[in-house]
């Protein structure tokens, strides 16, 4: 009797094993024929991917820029105004080329984009203590420039596409009727609804200024960003589309703003006559005695390394966008239930994706978010969380210009918004590694609990 039961149990076990094998084979065949079915090999049972390249690799300076910089150092003529009569300085030539690229009439080159943002407000008559509405999601240099100009920052909510929330802008303009400046920041090249933003500013009598530090090359309805407002600022800091270490430009079609900017930057006496992208002498008149000289000029060395980079902008934009499309399509196909990619606002006709942002889904717990960031870092890919306590893009860290009203929408977005650079000098295979590390790290994190 006992022998019979043992034989019966053995047969039952054998049949169960055969059934599981057949079921596994059927499932594998079904998935192979149905590639939309998402299936993963457990991260615990496979070799993990590592990124071996430096995420902070900047774009190199072209040979022509290095040669022009060396030539300038041989002459010692690094100061933009140290030129012979009827000559154009390297900075002047750079201003002409930047203005031609963006389609602006006037351009003044400066020592940083922060200086350009600061001067946009000074040149549009921001008075001490006046309020300036700006994105709650931006870099700390923006509220710093507002504080530098004597203004008081008031923050507008940002949405899950990382752009200014137009509805909240309307509310804030109504709640702050004395606010006469709106400074919209195109953070990470993400552009909001500029038509609606401009209409809101016009309705409330506010001056619209654009921080285009991250949006060089981005077009809104076929025109370069920076034309919806009265003036804009772009950057040539190392991690931007043009790299001179530090540098910036104020661009405008308004002659009064351009004249004031040149004087504030350091065009004292009659040095404005050595510019070619500012208005005529009638706009300067007594400005040199009425306005302070903040000495914010760009030098010839910075301009020398920028100029050849302007020529390669379109080629590099194409490379960035191609890689971005491939990377985001793969991420959405495989991990679309757990993350989302910010979408371009309708009206953006040419985006520039030189970095990757994504929002982790609401069901990903705070513990899992932290685990995801740790897993990525441990596998060679530093992924930044915009809402991290140490991140300069998190408004809670701006103690010098604190938010007086709650910003729940921005706070929630920042707590899940991730940021990864996409260095131009990486190869396509390096971006395959980036993709694998993100996917593998998120898989591991989703299986973990506090």
VEXVO-5354 format. One record per residue (C-alpha): x, y, z. Coordinates in steps of 0.001 Angstrom, whole numbers, padded with zeros to 6 digits, always signed. Layout:
REM VEXVO-5354
XYZ
...
This chain:
REM VEXVO-5354
+000000+000000+000000
+002789+002414+000928
+004684+001376-002235
+001624+002134-004350
+001265+005622-002818
+004943+006354-003437
+004632+005332-007085
+001499+007441-007455
+003233+010488-005922
+006226+010003-008203
+004037+009889-011292
+002171+012983-010132
+005418+014905-009586
+006719+013839-012992
+003550+014968-014711
+003719+018325-012874
+007272+018920-014007
+006408+018039-017598
+003428+020396-017461
+005608+023278-016201
+008189+022661-018913
+005500+022668-021597
+003901+025787-020137
+007275+027560-020076
+007941+026606-023712
+004476+027766-024765
+004873+031080-022899
+008266+031699-024497
+006899+030981-027977
+003853+033197-027334
+006004+036116-026226
+008355+035707-029181
+005384+035914-031532
+003937+038828-029553
+006815+041288-029085
+004544+043839-027357
+004341+041507-024368
+006799+042860-021771
+008993+040227-020228
+012283+040547-018374
+014984+038243-017225
+015264+038799-013503
+018019+041372-012753
+019195+039080-009979
+020036+036345-012488
+021777+038335-015203
+024966+040339-015510
+024352+044043-014860
+025373+046800-017279
+027903+049467-016267
+028447+052889-017833
+032156+053506-018186
+032131+057042-019646
+032179+060381-017791
+028674+061869-017779
+030149+065370-017492
+032198+065160-020665
+031752+068596-022307
+031760+069302-026009
+035328+069987-027177
+036469+073282-028665
+036964+072901-032439
+040472+073225-033853
+039653+076603-035411
+038712+077964-031991
+041899+076700-030393
+043963+078252-033169
+042215+081625-032914
+042603+081605-029126
+046325+080854-029473
+046695+083670-031999
+045010+086105-029624
+047303+085099-026800
+050306+085788-029014
+049065+089337-029631
+047815+089889-026079
+044679+091617-027437
+042172+089844-025211
+040127+092944-024331
+037273+093423-026778
+037938+097140-027283
+041692+096820-027848
+041483+096938-031635
+042742+099174-034391
+040413+101652-036111
+038017+100019-038580
+038774+096546-037174
+036245+094206-035626
+037138+092444-032418
+036585+088710-032055
+033731+089473-029644
+032072+091755-032203
+032272+089058-034882
+030825+086545-032419
+027924+088905-031611
+027161+089266-035304
+027117+085489-035786
+024954+084793-032734
+022462+087486-033762
+022318+086057-037286
+021682+082562-035913
+018847+083580-033574
+017400+086251-035870
+017736+089146-033420
+018709+092650-034434
+020887+093478-031442
+023320+091400-029402
+025660+092174-026501
+028161+089524-025390
+028658+089180-021640
+030678+087211-019120
+027775+084906-018188
+024134+084167-018868
+023415+085197-015284
+024718+088649-016180
+022483+088695-019252
+019393+087827-017168
+020353+090456-014593
+020769+093102-017280
+017481+092204-019002
+015718+093344-015853
+017912+096403-015324
+017401+097469-018939
+013619+097163-018629
+013572+099401-015547
+012928+096905-012770
+012735+098958-009591
+014055+097878-006164
+011620+095553-004442
+009389+095025-007474
+008069+091530-008052
+009199+089286-010903
+007167+086214-011794
+009287+083234-012823
+009185+079436-013089
+009216+077522-009823
+011304+074970-011716
+014487+076538-012988
+018156+076827-012030
+019132+078804-008942
+020934+081364-011101
+017543+082733-012233
+016210+083804-008808
+019785+084883-008044
+019689+087266-011018
+016309+088591-009839
+017769+089242-006398
+020877+090788-007976
+018699+093194-009960
+016885+094243-006792
+013665+092379-007534
+011591+089955-005527
+010934+086554-007082
+007370+085200-007113
+007135+081648-008416
+004720+080169-010943
+003924+076454-010853
+005595+074142-013383
+003805+071100-014804
+004822+067517-015585
+006243+068642-018938
+008654+070819-016919
+007312+074129-018275
+005449+077087-016813
+001790+076413-015978
-000177+079081-017873
-003239+078801-015654
-001150+079456-012556
+000588+082337-014350
-002809+083953-014884
-003651+083468-011215
-000342+084936-010056
-000608+087949-012390
-004074+088621-010995
-002909+088172-007401
+000113+090445-007976
-001253+093383-009980
+001861+095475-009392
+004143+092860-010983
+005479+094230-014270
+008019+091546-015187
+007600+087895-016151
+010818+085928-016639
+010105+082566-018274
+012855+079975-018149
+013105+077320-020872
+014599+074806-018482
+016444+071939-020200
+015198+073308-023520
+011548+072698-022594
+009401+075551-023941
+005943+076339-022574
+002979+077748-024463
+004645+080999-025452
+001587+082374-027223
-000533+081982-024090
+002243+083304-021858
+002720+086375-024068
-001044+086985-024143
-001236+086803-020348
+001625+089285-020011
-000002+091668-022472
-003347+091402-020694
-001771+092346-017373
+000722+094892-018686
+003794+092833-017769
+007100+092754-019648
+007995+089275-020899
+011657+088228-020742
+013045+084830-021810
+015820+082821-020225
+017071+080825-023214
+020173+079454-021499
+019028+075915-022357
+017162+076603-025584
+019794+077665-028098
+018617+076104-031358
+015051+075513-030172
+012402+077047-032414
+008873+078137-031537
+006614+078141-034596
+009574+078304-036953
+011357+081108-035129
+014193+080862-032658
+013179+081042-029013
+013616+084489-027508
+011260+086377-029813
+008066+086003-027772
+009458+088373-025159
+011114+091756-025529
+014579+090332-024795
+016277+087022-024096
+019481+085627-022633
+021513+082657-023883
+024468+080862-022340
+027867+079541-023349
+028603+077832-020047
+030345+074471-020452
+027244+072269-020392
+025326+074286-022985
+025161+074032-026783
+028100+076423-027101
+030964+076082-024649
+033341+078819-023528
+033448+077752-019890
+031423+080815-018935
+029676+083371-021108
+026328+084727-022215
+024512+087025-024627
+021624+089453-024318
+019567+089522-027517
+016751+091899-028415
+015112+093859-031199
+014600+096827-028874
+017204+099583-029433
+016844+101150-025980
+017450+097822-024228
+020477+097111-026416
+022013+100527-025780
+021532+100297-022030
+022945+096775-021965
+026117+097810-023787
+026699+100646-021302
+025908+098564-018226
+028287+095881-019558
+031145+098350-019853
+030953+100428-023066
+032106+103620-021353
+032921+106919-023056
+032360+106316-026798
+033228+102602-026865
+029746+101781-028152
+031038+102885-031559
+033165+099701-031604
+030002+097565-031544
+028146+096567-034701
+025113+094889-033109
+023844+097859-031078
+021822+100871-032269
+023295+104161-033444
+024819+106920-031281
+021485+108730-030876
+020356+105957-028500
+023349+106406-026231
+023426+110172-025683
+023981+110603-021925
+023681+106924-020973
+027384+106617-020174
+027026+109207-017419
+023599+108075-016218
+024194+104320-015921
+026826+102468-013885
+029497+100370-015564
+029210+096839-014151
+032146+095506-016224
+030348+092403-017481
+031945+092213-020934
+032891+089019-022727
+036587+088790-023629
+038050+087815-026979
+039268+084412-025794
+035743+083285-024918
+034420+084578-028240
+037217+082820-030139
+036238+079375-028869
+032508+080047-029397
+032615+081158-033034
+033406+077818-034740
+030839+076069-032542
+028071+078203-034040
+028856+076665-037427
+028268+073136-036141
+025076+073794-034157
+022671+072245-036661
+024782+069123-037122
+025070+068613-033371
+021361+069253-032821
+020553+066521-035335
+022828+064089-033492
+021376+064941-030096
+017788+064613-031308
+018422+061325-033109
+019928+059770-030008
+017184+061191-027809
+014418+059760-030016
+015990+056318-029986
+016553+056350-026226
+013108+057643-025257
+011267+055321-027655
+013000+052324-026087
+012344+053533-022546
+008666+054172-023218
+008242+050793-024935
+009765+048810-022091
+009230+050934-018965
+006319+053127-020014
+004185+051851-017107
+006747+053153-014632
+007989+056420-016138
+006878+059155-018514
+008808+061460-020841
+007945+065202-020777
+006258+066140-024047
+007124+069073-026292
+004510+071821-026261
+002584+072034-029547
+004249+074960-031290
+007808+073751-030722
+008866+073142-034310
+012520+072332-033593
+013453+070844-030222
+016991+070397-028930
+017400+067373-026685
+020945+067472-025333
+019815+065818-022094
+017196+063311-020940
+014440+063963-018407
+011761+061549-017237
+009193+061416-014450
+008898+058285-012340
+005287+057100-012032
+003181+057799-008913
+003231+054124-007848
+007023+054238-007500
+007502+054833-003776
+009947+057344-002290
+012068+054452-001100
+012109+052973-004595
+013049+056350-006095
+016054+056526-003769
+016957+052920-004564
+016735+053661-008291
+019104+056621-007991
+021538+054541-005924
+021434+051634-008381
+022140+053959-011310
+025050+055610-009504
+026524+052265-008478
+026491+051238-012123
+028297+054308-013431
+025333+056535-014325
+024725+059518-012016
+021005+060270-012428
+019987+063503-010747
+016644+063997-009013
+015489+067594-009462
+013769+067423-006080
+016858+066316-004163
+017660+068368-001077
+021016+069413-002544
+019827+070142-006100
+020167+073808-007122
+017042+073415-009280
+014861+072678-006257
+013194+075907-005127
+013342+074898-001452
+017098+075490-001638
+016702+079158-002628
+016827+080573+000898
+017954+083928-000516
+014681+084188-002465
+012206+081872-000723
+008778+080963-002044
+006109+082585+000096
+003216+080518-001269
+002924+076720-001465
+003866+075155-004805
+002357+071663-004533
+002303+070881-008252
+005973+071742-008720
+006949+069973-005498
+005294+066738-006618
+006845+066937-010073
+010334+067599-008686
+010075+064624-006314
+009898+062266-009327
+011682+064181-012109
+015015+062651-013144
+017755+064277-015196
+020583+062713-017211
+023067+064457-019480
+023653+063092-023008
+027286+063956-023809
+027923+064541-027495
+031270+062746-027350
+029714+059472-026269
+029189+056767-028874
+025838+055178-029704
+026891+052090-027739
+027399+054267-024655
+023752+055319-024909
+022786+051659-025149
+024581+051227-021829
+022705+054255-020442
+019401+052704-021463
+020290+049343-019923
+021403+050862-016623
+018187+052882-016332
+015983+049869-017103
+017900+047413-014927
+018084+049861-012015
+014370+050582-012175
+013546+046864-012331
+015609+046198-009203
+014069+049170-007424
+010501+048128-008229
+011147+044748-006603
+012434+046367-003405
+010432+047546-000414
+011303+049723+002557
